[in-house]
Amino acid sequence: MAKTAISIDHIARVEGHGNVHVVINDGVVENVEMNIVEPARLFESMVKGRSFKDCSYISSRICGICSPSHCLTDIKAVEAAFGVEVSERTKKLRELLVYGSYLQNHASHLFVFVVPDFVGYPSVFPLAESNPELFAQALELKRLGNDLCTKVGGRSIHPITAVVGGFTHEIKREEYLELAERMEAMIPFACETVDLFSSFRITEFQSANDMLAMVEENYYPVQSSPTLRLIEEDATFDTADYLNYLEEYEVAHSGALFTRSVKTKKPVFTSALSRINASWGNLSRQAKVMSAKAGLRPTEKNPMKNNLAQAIELVDALIRCSAICRDLAYMEGDSKPVDFEVKAGRGVGMTEAPRGVVFHDLEFDDAGRVVHASIITPTAQNLGALEADMRQLAGILAEENLDEEYIRMEIAKLVRAYDPCISCSVH
C-alpha cells in the first residue's frame, strides 16, 4: 500500500458534524485526527449569572436526546451545593426519567444509525421496506421511551417537572401500571435485538484506553450513586473529586476539548460498554443471561461491542423500569419538592447519560446565582479514546493490506459504535 489519505467529511448517521482524517504510508499509520468542526455553543456562559431555578431548563437544551440526563445532572449539582436530600420516590422517578432517554437513544441509534452498516444499506429507509416488522418494533420501542419521558418529565425532551428537591407533577397509578405492561411486552423484542447485534461481524481488536462508569454496590446505577470508577487504573472516587482523576485538554484539530486520566494520561471511554464492564454482576438476571449468550463479559475491551452493550441495556432498562413503575403505583410517600436553604457553595452533579458519564460543576453566590459553570459531556470525554482506537484499527487493517474503501467503512463503523453526540461536545 502506497501513501493513502482517507478523509471522511461530515460522518454520516451520527448526531452533529465531525470529520475524520487518516494518513497511511506503506502500511504504517502516520496520522489520525477526529476533527470536531462545530462552533462552541457556550452553554456554560449562558447559565452564568442566572438563578439556580433556571439552570436545568437551559442546560437540558445541550441535547435533544440526553436532555433528561443534563436536566437531572444540573439539579443534582444544585442539590449538592445546597445540601438537599430528596425522597425515595423522587429517586425512583429520576431513574425512570434517565431510562426513558436510554430507550429513546439506544433504539434510534441501533436501528436507524447502526443497522445499515451491517445489512449493506446506505440508510435506514431500505430496511423499512425490506423488514417492516423489525422497523415497526424499533419505532415502538423509541415511542415507549418518548412516552416514559413525557409521563415522568412532562415532555418527551427538555423535562419541566423535575426540579430541585423533587417533582412538580406525577401521573396516576393506572398510568404507571400501563407503562409497566408496555415495557414487559417489549422485552422479547429487546432480547431479539441482542441476538441480532451479536450476529454481526465486527473487527476484533482490544482498545488500550481506560473505561469510566458510575458504580454502586449491588446495583446497576445510572443516577443513584456519587461514585465513579476508572476500570483499568482501578481508581474509585467520589464525583466531587473528579478533577483529581480526569482532565480536559485542547488539541489543534478539534473545536471540542478531549479528556484523559490525570494519573496515566490514557484517554477515557465512557459508555454502555463501560457500564456493563463495571457492573455486569448487577445486571438483571435476563439481561445477564443475554449478555453471556452474546459473549459479552467483563472485561470486554473491543469498542465495536458498545452497540451490543446498548442492546443488552435495552433488556435491562425495560425490566428495571417495569419494576419501578409497579413500585411507584403502590408505594407510600410523595415526590413533592422538599424545603431547602439557598446558600453560597459549589456542587458537582453526575449521571450516566445514554452515551456515558456527564458532569455539571456549578458554583453559586449567596443568592443562588451561578458564579461559575463547567460541563463535561460523554462525547467530549470519548473523543481522545475514539481517536486512539481509530489509529489502532487503521493500523490493523493496513497490515492486512485491505483496500482504502474497506478501511474507510470500518472507521465509520467505529465512530458509530461510539455513538457520539458531536453537538454536545461543543456545549
Stockholm file with secondary structure:
# STOCKHOLM 1.0

chainA/1-427         MAKTAISIDHIARVEGHGNVHVVINDGVVENVEMNIVEPARLFESMVKGRSFKDCSYISSRICGICSPSHCLTDIKAVEAAFGVEVSERTKKLRELLVYGSYLQNHASHLFVFVVPDFVGYPSVFPLAESNPELFAQALELKRLGNDLCTKVGGRSIHPITAVVGGFTHEIKREEYLELAERMEAMIPFACETVDLFSSFRITEFQSANDMLAMVEENYYPVQSSPTLRLIEEDATFDTADYLNYLEEYEVAHSGALFTRSVKTKKPVFTSALSRINASWGNLSRQAKVMSAKAGLRPTEKNPMKNNLAQAIELVDALIRCSAICRDLAYMEGDSKPVDFEVKAGRGVGMTEAPRGVVFHDLEFDDAGRVVHASIITPTAQNLGALEADMRQLAGILAEENLDEEYIRMEIAKLVRAYDPCISCSVH
#=GR chainA/1-427 SS CCCEEEEECSCTTSBSCEEEEEEEETTEEEEEEEEECSCCCCHHHHSTTSBHHHHHHHHGGGCSSSHHHHHHHHHHHHHHHHTCCCCHHHHHHHHHHHHHHHHHHHHHIIIIIIHHHHHTCSSSHHHHHHCHHHHHHHHHHHHHHHHHHHHHHSSSSSCSSEETTEESCCCCHHHHHHHHHHHHHHHHHHHHHHHHHHTSCCCCCCCCSEEEEECBTTBCCSSSCCEEEETTTTEEEEGGGGGGTEEEECCTTCSSCEEEETTTCCBEEESHHHHHHHHGGGSCHHHHHHHHHTTCCSSCCCGGGHHHHHHHHHHHHHHHHHHHHHHHHHCCSCCCCCCCCCCSEEEEEEEEETTEEEEEEEEECTTSBEEEEEEECHHHHHHHHHHHHHHHHHHHHHHTTCCHHHHHHHHHHHHHHHCCBHHHHTC
#=GC SS_cons         CCCEEEEECSCTTSBSCEEEEEEEETTEEEEEEEEECSCCCCHHHHSTTSBHHHHHHHHGGGCSSSHHHHHHHHHHHHHHHHTCCCCHHHHHHHHHHHHHHHHHHHHHIIIIIIHHHHHTCSSSHHHHHHCHHHHHHHHHHHHHHHHHHHHHHSSSSSCSSEETTEESCCCCHHHHHHHHHHHHHHHHHHHHHHHHHHTSCCCCCCCCSEEEEECBTTBCCSSSCCEEEETTTTEEEEGGGGGGTEEEECCTTCSSCEEEETTTCCBEEESHHHHHHHHGGGSCHHHHHHHHHTTCCSSCCCGGGHHHHHHHHHHHHHHHHHHHHHHHHHCCSCCCCCCCCCCSEEEEEEEEETTEEEEEEEEECTTSBEEEEEEECHHHHHHHHHHHHHHHHHHHHHHTTCCHHHHHHHHHHHHHHHCCBHHHHTC
//
